[in-house]
């Protein structure tokens, strides 16, 4: 159920500054993904699932920014 973990992460990371800060503690994205127990494809699917629910440009922009943030980790 890794997709469920990715969805939970996507929803939580936007509002939880401590969670976001903890993501910077890992030496690599692979290490972070291992800890979070999902992969980049599942993260992408979670973002896309949230994007289709957006009703405003601002909501969609927030998820796009999250996607870009995760890519540069």
Buried (B, 14 or more C-beta within 10 A) or exposed (E): EBBEBBBEBBEEBBEEEEEBEEBEEBEEBEEBBEEBEBBEEBBBBBBEBBBEEBEEEEEBEBBBEBBEEBEEE
